[in-house]
Amino acid sequence: MLRIDHLTKTYGGKKAVDDVSLTIHAGDLFGFIGHNGAGKTTTIRSAVGILDFEQGSIMVDGHSLEDEPLACKQVIAYLPDNPDLYDYLTGIQYLSFIADIFRVGKQEREERIADYSKRLELTANLGDLIGSYSHGMKQKLALISAFLHKPRLLVLDEPFVGLDPSAAFRLKEMMKEMCDQGGAIFFSTHVLDVAEKLCNRIGIIKGGRLIACGSTEEVRGDSSLEHAFLEVLDND
Ligand SMILES: Nc1ncnc2c1ncn2[C@@H]1O[C@H](COP(=O)(O)OP(=O)(O)OP(=O)(O)O)[C@@H](O)[C@H]1O
């Protein structure tokens, strides 16, 4: 579903991502972990086609991101770490706008918006201006918009930040359901407990290099993911 081959991205001569290759298959829930500044966001933004890079290639669902960006973007939903929404739209206007862009039919959009808003407890606020939303409410709205067109590949940068415990629980359920139905998710997180429980595959990035990648069991070994993470970083 997503293939990153030898991705290298530099800022002012410094490598933010250094020769990273990884593949995410349909059904994978892939957690991407690493310290602050390790290169997670840079990798993610390159993978979804909003950041140019010097070397490497990205394939999404069999399409080259460079040659067929539209075909790739039709199957992707991307949630940035700090979603920039439109303060002067109401929540429902924003969701309708996203549904229009992705050509989601009337009945489907109504059903999905009702379902996801109920699960994330945002139904009562959909008529309010986004400018009046709290940080967590904006995060919930952005999440609903990401799931709205039933993407085949969901790319999320720190999706749990700002969510209350019940919304975090619901989001985990929604992520698992999507992967059970054959979708793929690539997400970054600093919450290692969540990554360990939720993901079937894990990648660890340090200083722009992918220093561990495999099934959660392989990366974790006999210890916890937290322990394995600290050990891998210390030993590299
Ligand atoms: N626009 C930019 N200009 C210059 N350097 C940048 C820019 N964006 C990121 N970097 C650098 O690239 C490196 C990787 O940053 P990136 O944001 O990908 O890290 P991250 O793993 O997502 O970190 P965090 O967990 O703190 O969000 C860092 O050294 C950072 O300073």
The ligand as an SDF file (V2000), in Angstrom:
LIG
                    3D

 31 33  0  0  0  0  0  0  0  0999 V2000
   11.4240   23.2890    7.9260 N   0  0  0  0  0  0  0  0  0  0  0  0
   12.5760   22.8520    8.4570 C   0  0  0  0  0  0  0  0  0  0  0  0
   13.7200   23.5540    8.2820 N   0  0  0  0  0  0  0  0  0  0  0  0
   14.8930   23.1140    8.7780 C   0  0  0  0  0  0  0  0  0  0  0  0
   15.0180   21.9770    9.4750 N   0  0  0  0  0  0  0  0  0  0  0  0
   13.9260   21.2460    9.7010 C   0  0  0  0  0  0  0  0  0  0  0  0
   12.6530   21.6500    9.2070 C   0  0  0  0  0  0  0  0  0  0  0  0
   11.7330   20.7120    9.5740 N   0  0  0  0  0  0  0  0  0  0  0  0
   12.4130   19.7940   10.2780 C   0  0  0  0  0  0  0  0  0  0  0  0
   13.7290   20.1050   10.3550 N   0  0  0  0  0  0  0  0  0  0  0  0
   14.7780   19.3160   11.0180 C   0  0  0  0  0  0  0  0  0  0  0  0
   14.6960   17.9900   10.5330 O   0  0  0  0  0  0  0  0  0  0  0  0
   14.9290   17.0630   11.5860 C   0  0  0  0  0  0  0  0  0  0  0  0
   13.7540   16.1010   11.6620 C   0  0  0  0  0  0  0  0  0  0  0  0
   12.5870   16.8150   12.0790 O   0  0  0  0  0  0  0  0  0  0  0  0
   11.1510   16.1510   12.1560 P   0  0  0  0  0  0  0  0  0  0  0  0
   10.1530   17.2360   12.3650 O   0  0  0  0  0  0  0  0  0  0  0  0
   10.9750   15.2490   11.0020 O   0  0  0  0  0  0  0  0  0  0  0  0
   11.2860   15.2670   13.4910 O   0  0  0  0  0  0  0  0  0  0  0  0
   10.1970   14.4280   14.3130 P   0  0  0  0  0  0  0  0  0  0  0  0
   10.7600   13.0670   14.5110 O   0  0  0  0  0  0  0  0  0  0  0  0
    8.8640   14.5310   13.6830 O   0  0  0  0  0  0  0  0  0  0  0  0
   10.2060   15.2030   15.7090 O   0  0  0  0  0  0  0  0  0  0  0  0
    9.0550   15.4450   16.8320 P   0  0  0  0  0  0  0  0  0  0  0  0
    8.8800   14.1470   17.5470 O   0  0  0  0  0  0  0  0  0  0  0  0
    9.6900   16.4820   17.7080 O   0  0  0  0  0  0  0  0  0  0  0  0
    7.8300   15.9330   16.1290 O   0  0  0  0  0  0  0  0  0  0  0  0
   15.1710   17.8880   12.8560 C   0  0  0  0  0  0  0  0  0  0  0  0
   16.5620   18.0210   13.0260 O   0  0  0  0  0  0  0  0  0  0  0  0
   14.5530   19.2260   12.5280 C   0  0  0  0  0  0  0  0  0  0  0  0
   15.2280   20.2630   13.1900 O   0  0  0  0  0  0  0  0  0  0  0  0
  1  2  1  0
  2  3  1  0
  2  7  2  0
  3  4  2  0
  4  5  1  0
  5  6  2  0
  6  7  1  0
  6 10  1  0
  7  8  1  0
  8  9  2  0
  9 10  1  0
 10 11  1  0
 11 12  1  0
 11 30  1  0
 12 13  1  0
 13 14  1  0
 13 28  1  0
 14 15  1  0
 15 16  1  0
 16 17  2  0
 16 18  1  0
 16 19  1  0
 19 20  1  0
 20 21  2  0
 20 22  1  0
 20 23  1  0
 23 24  1  0
 24 25  2  0
 24 26  1  0
 24 27  1  0
 28 29  1  0
 28 30  1  0
 30 31  1  0
M  END
$$$$
